[in-house]
Amino acid sequence: MSLLDVAPIIEQMLSVSDNVSDLNFSCGQKPQVEISGALYPSTPLGLGRLSAYQTEMIAMAILRDNAEAAVQLAKTRTADLSYALPGKCRFRVNIFQQRNSYSIVMRVIPTEIPSFEALALPEQLAAIADIRNGVVLLTGPTGSGKSSTLAAIIDRINETKAYHIVTIEDPIEFLHNHKKCTINQREVGADTKDFASALRAALRQAPKVILVGEMRDLETAEIALEAAETGHLVLSTLHTIDASKTIDRIIGLYPKNEERIIRTRLAQTFRYIVSQRLIPRADGKGRIAAVEILRSNPRTREYIEKGESEGKTLLDAIRDGEIDGMQDFDSVIRNLVEQKVISLEDGLSYATNQNNLLLQLKGLSSTEDYLNKPNKPMVEPLAPPPPAPASTNSVLDLME
């Protein structure tokens, strides 16, 4: 296999389906494509099970024009980078070493910025484009559509405001064109050393909006909060499953003796916490996002500042906050099941409280059929939701 072979290999794998979300190359396996959360083998150019030599050659071909990522791989045995087939497709790539061989995972990135309509996002999220300052967090497991939602929000700002926007990403995913806004996109490794230094520099670049790809550490979180407190709108992501876990994660970055101070700062600066889970559609045509929305109001600010207690949880505030545009996972999932967009089984597996959801859906024929199944899965009370599938779909579906 020569280095020139990698582009045709990728093209043939993409041609398997319009809904390919990931390409996987691992030693001892055939090349694989991920479609709607499931892996399928493929044989581009007649390739069978890959040898360690072949996966290394594929990795080197992808790294050929990215010396920074090659150095990162040599030092840490893993590398994040972007890769493009000119005029066709872009990828977010992770190359890593396992059992003395290389594996490659390539996430497909749409060439077009997804719209709110294409992603089927709640329309109330469009209000984020009108926020002047504060922190907006998109949360969810890897592959739950956070980057796509952020891209749609940035594009809405780009179309309606005349701002300077700075994004800091690792790597850059969606490529934004200047519309009403001027957008500068910086890639960690290529354009800047790390998130923290780029974020600190952004405060001197006069942006109105700053997008931080991920709040990974205390330094990044602290500078992001400072930016929000000094009049910037900061958008970022966290790998947490809901609003409560998001607050806990941020507070957990700080020393225990600073908890009271950080709770007060968070309560004053947060504007939205949007959590997402991708659920397979009942018709098998991709997945749909169930979106939980926590919005800043006096009650939610109080619960963040003083901490949650019995009967005073952020989930209680979300369930009672429909008039403010809030919604909880189980209510969204219930509606999707009732509309037959998703199956009852899938809805229950992604629910926050499975028993409560079953009670709410009682009377539906699908619920009766489910309860009458002799081998139906056990439903545990207050079972935590499982991680969402670690992939996404085509341009029309949500992508990380």
RAPEDA-V769556 format. One record per pair of residues at least 6 apart in sequence whose ideal C-beta (glycine too) atoms are under 7 Angstrom apart, sorted by sequence separation. I is the first residue (numbers start at 1). J is the second residue. D is the distance in Angstrom with one decimal. If there is no record, write none. Layout:
i	j	d
I	J	D
I	J	D
This chain:
i	j	d
14	20	5.5
25	31	5.7
63	69	5.6
73	79	3.9
84	90	4.7
140	146	5.6
157	163	6.5
186	192	5.1
188	194	6.0
192	198	3.8
215	221	5.0
228	234	4.9
240	246	4.5
281	287	6.1
294	300	6.2
308	314	6.3
336	342	4.7
348	354	4.9
351	357	4.5
361	367	4.7
370	376	6.0
392	398	5.2
393	399	6.9
13	20	7.0
32	39	4.7
33	40	5.5
63	70	4.6
72	79	4.4
95	102	6.0
96	103	5.7
116	123	6.7
176	183	4.5
188	195	6.2
227	234	5.2
280	287	5.2
281	288	5.6
337	344	5.4
392	399	3.9
24	32	4.2
32	40	6.4
82	90	6.4
83	91	4.7
128	136	5.6
138	146	4.2
157	165	6.8
202	210	5.2
212	220	6.6
238	246	5.5
251	259	5.7
254	262	4.9
279	287	5.9
318	326	4.7
392	400	5.6
32	41	5.6
33	42	5.4
82	91	6.8
95	104	5.1
176	185	6.7
215	224	6.3
240	249	5.2
278	287	4.4
279	288	5.9
303	312	5.9
318	327	7.0
319	328	5.3
348	357	6.2
358	367	6.6
13	23	5.3
23	33	6.0
24	34	6.8
32	42	6.7
63	73	6.8
69	79	4.3
82	92	6.0
83	93	5.0
116	126	6.3
188	198	6.9
224	234	4.9
303	313	6.9
318	328	4.6
337	347	4.4
347	357	6.8
348	358	7.0
30	41	4.1
31	42	5.2
82	93	6.8
93	104	6.7
94	105	5.1
138	149	5.5
154	165	6.6
199	210	6.9
238	249	5.8
251	262	5.6
278	289	5.8
279	290	5.6
303	314	5.5
336	347	6.4
22	34	3.9
30	42	6.7
69	81	4.0
81	93	5.2
138	150	5.6
186	198	5.5
212	224	5.8
224	236	6.2
251	263	6.6
10	23	6.5
20	33	4.8
21	34	5.1
30	43	6.3
31	44	5.9
93	106	5.1
172	185	5.2
199	212	6.0
276	289	5.1
277	290	4.8
315	328	6.3
20	34	7.0
21	35	6.9
80	94	5.6
300	314	6.4
303	317	6.0
333	347	4.6
20	35	5.9
24	39	6.5
66	81	5.2
91	106	4.3
92	107	4.3
172	187	4.7
276	291	5.5
19	35	5.1
31	47	5.8
78	94	6.8
79	95	4.9
91	107	6.1
165	181	5.2
167	183	6.9
169	185	6.7
171	187	5.2
250	266	6.4
16	33	5.2
19	36	6.1
30	47	6.9
78	95	6.9
91	108	6.1
92	109	5.9
164	181	7.0
170	187	6.8
195	212	6.1
210	227	5.8
274	291	6.3
275	292	4.3
300	317	4.9
333	350	6.3
344	361	6.9
13	31	6.0
17	35	5.2
30	48	6.0
78	96	4.2
91	109	6.2
158	176	6.3
162	180	4.9
163	181	4.8
164	182	5.1
165	183	4.6
166	184	5.2
167	185	4.6
168	186	5.2
169	187	6.0
170	188	3.8
299	317	5.0
333	351	5.5
30	49	5.7
31	50	6.8
77	96	6.5
89	108	6.4
90	109	4.4
161	180	6.1
162	181	6.5
167	186	6.8
169	188	7.0
170	189	6.9
247	266	6.6
274	293	5.6
13	33	5.3
29	49	6.1
77	97	4.1
159	179	5.5
160	180	6.9
161	181	6.1
166	186	6.9
168	188	6.8
294	314	6.0
28	49	5.8
29	50	6.4
62	83	5.3
90	111	6.7
155	176	6.9
158	179	4.4
159	180	6.4
195	216	6.4
199	220	6.2
215	236	5.0
272	293	6.7
273	294	4.3
330	351	5.3
358	379	6.7
9	31	7.0
73	95	5.9
89	111	6.8
154	176	6.3
158	180	6.3
210	232	5.5
212	234	6.6
214	236	6.6
272	294	6.8
329	351	6.8
330	352	5.4
344	366	4.6
27	50	5.7
83	106	6.8
151	174	4.1
158	181	4.5
196	219	4.2
200	223	5.6
214	237	5.2
215	238	5.6
272	295	5.7
329	352	5.1
330	353	6.0
334	357	6.1
344	367	6.1
26	50	6.8
27	51	6.6
129	153	6.5
157	181	6.4
168	192	6.8
196	220	5.0
199	223	4.6
203	227	5.9
208	232	6.8
209	233	4.8
210	234	5.1
211	235	4.7
212	236	4.2
213	237	6.8
294	318	5.5
297	321	6.8
333	357	6.5
337	361	6.1
355	379	6.0
25	50	6.1
27	52	4.9
128	153	5.3
158	183	6.5
195	220	4.7
199	224	6.4
207	232	6.6
208	233	6.5
271	296	5.2
345	370	6.9
354	379	4.6
16	42	5.6
147	173	5.3
209	235	6.9
270	296	5.8
292	318	6.8
295	321	6.7
330	356	6.4
334	360	5.3
338	364	6.9
344	370	5.2
355	381	5.2
129	156	4.4
168	195	5.7
196	223	6.1
246	273	5.3
297	324	5.5
330	357	5.1
334	361	6.2
27	55	5.2
121	149	6.3
125	153	6.9
129	157	4.7
199	227	6.9
13	42	5.2
26	55	6.8
119	148	5.9
221	250	5.9
295	324	5.3
353	382	5.9
354	383	5.6
25	55	5.4
119	149	6.6
126	156	6.0
168	198	4.4
243	273	4.4
295	325	5.9
13	44	5.2
62	93	6.0
121	152	6.5
129	160	5.7
168	199	6.1
295	326	5.3
348	379	6.7
12	44	3.7
129	161	6.9
221	253	5.3
243	275	6.4
293	325	6.4
294	326	6.2
12	45	6.6
25	58	5.4
62	95	6.8
119	152	5.8
242	275	5.1
293	326	5.1
352	385	5.9
114	148	5.1
168	202	6.9
241	275	6.7
267	301	4.3
270	304	7.0
293	327	5.2
351	385	6.7
9	44	4.4
218	253	4.4
292	327	6.4
350	385	5.7
9	45	5.8
59	95	4.9
116	152	5.4
166	202	4.7
217	253	6.9
218	254	6.5
292	328	5.6
8	45	6.2
114	151	6.2
115	152	6.1
267	304	4.3
292	329	4.7
349	386	6.4
113	151	5.3
114	152	5.3
266	304	5.5
267	305	3.9
113	152	6.9
166	205	5.8
290	329	5.7
5	45	6.6
225	265	5.7
229	269	6.0
166	207	4.3
228	269	4.3
263	304	6.1
264	305	5.5
291	332	6.5
62	104	6.7
113	155	4.5
164	206	5.9
165	207	6.0
263	305	5.1
290	332	4.7
59	102	4.4
164	207	4.7
168	211	6.8
170	213	5.3
290	333	5.4
164	208	6.0
165	209	4.5
166	210	5.3
167	211	4.0
168	212	5.3
169	213	4.1
225	269	6.0
263	307	7.0
59	104	5.7
163	208	3.9
168	213	6.1
55	101	5.7
56	102	5.1
58	104	5.9
163	209	5.6
290	336	6.7
55	102	4.8
55	103	6.5
288	336	6.8
52	101	3.8
55	104	6.7
243	292	7.0
242	292	6.3
243	294	4.1
6	58	5.8
157	209	6.1
277	329	6.7
1	54	5.7
288	341	6.1
3	57	6.9
288	342	6.8
6	61	3.9
1	57	5.2
6	62	6.7
3	60	6.8
154	211	6.3
247	304	5.8
3	61	4.4
282	340	5.9
282	341	6.2
281	341	6.3
282	342	5.4
290	350	6.5
3	64	6.4
113	174	5.6
150	211	6.4
281	342	6.3
282	343	4.9
280	342	6.8
113	176	6.7
279	342	5.0
109	173	5.0
244	308	6.6
109	174	6.6
280	346	5.5
279	346	5.4
244	313	6.9
244	314	5.1
243	314	4.8
244	315	6.9
279	350	5.2
277	350	5.1
11	85	6.9
27	101	4.0
10	85	6.3
14	89	6.6
26	103	4.5
7	85	6.0
25	103	6.5
25	104	4.3
92	171	6.0
24	105	5.6
92	173	5.7
153	235	6.7
22	105	6.1
23	106	4.2
22	106	6.5
22	107	5.5
150	235	5.8
21	107	7.0
22	108	6.8
21	108	5.7
150	237	6.9
20	108	6.1
82	171	3.9
135	224	6.6
80	170	5.8
81	171	5.5
82	172	5.9
135	225	7.0
80	171	6.0
146	237	4.6
135	228	4.7
134	228	5.2
133	228	6.1
142	239	6.5
133	231	4.9
139	237	6.7
141	239	6.3
133	232	6.0
134	233	6.3
135	234	5.0
136	235	5.0
137	236	5.9
138	237	4.8
139	238	4.8
133	233	5.6
137	237	6.9
132	233	6.6
137	238	5.8
139	240	4.6
131	233	5.5
287	393	6.1
139	246	5.0
286	393	4.4
277	385	6.8
137	246	5.9
289	398	5.1
278	388	5.1
287	397	6.0
277	388	4.8
278	389	6.3
286	397	4.2
287	398	6.8
278	392	6.7
72	189	6.9
69	189	6.8
278	398	5.8
68	189	4.8
68	190	6.1
149	274	6.9
149	276	6.7
146	276	6.4
145	276	5.1
144	276	4.5
144	277	6.0
145	278	6.0
135	269	5.0
139	273	6.5
144	278	5.4
134	269	5.2
135	270	5.0
136	271	5.3
140	275	5.6
143	278	7.0
134	270	6.5
135	271	6.3
136	272	4.6
137	273	4.9
138	274	5.2
139	275	4.6
140	276	4.1
134	271	3.9
140	277	6.3
131	271	5.3
128	272	6.1
145	289	5.3
241	385	6.0
125	274	6.6
120	288	6.0
120	289	6.6
122	291	5.6
124	293	6.9
119	289	6.7
121	291	6.6
122	293	6.5
124	325	3.8
122	327	6.9
37	280	6.5
36	280	6.3
144	388	4.6
143	388	6.4
141	387	4.4
143	389	6.1
141	388	4.5
143	390	4.5
145	392	6.2
140	388	6.3
142	390	5.2
143	391	4.8
143	392	5.4
36	286	5.7
37	287	6.8
148	398	5.1
36	287	6.2
148	399	4.8
147	399	6.7
145	398	3.1
147	400	5.1
145	399	6.5
146	400	6.2
145	400	6.5
144	400	6.9
143	400	4.8
142	400	6.2
19	286	5.8
118	396	5.7
119	398	5.7
114	395	7.0
112	395	6.2
110	395	3.9
110	399	6.4
109	399	6.7
107	400	6.3
37	389	3.6
37	391	5.8
34	391	4.5
36	393	6.2
22	391	4.8
21	391	4.5
21	392	4.7
21	393	5.1
19	393	4.9
19	394	4.5
18	394	5.4
19	397	6.8
21	399	6.7
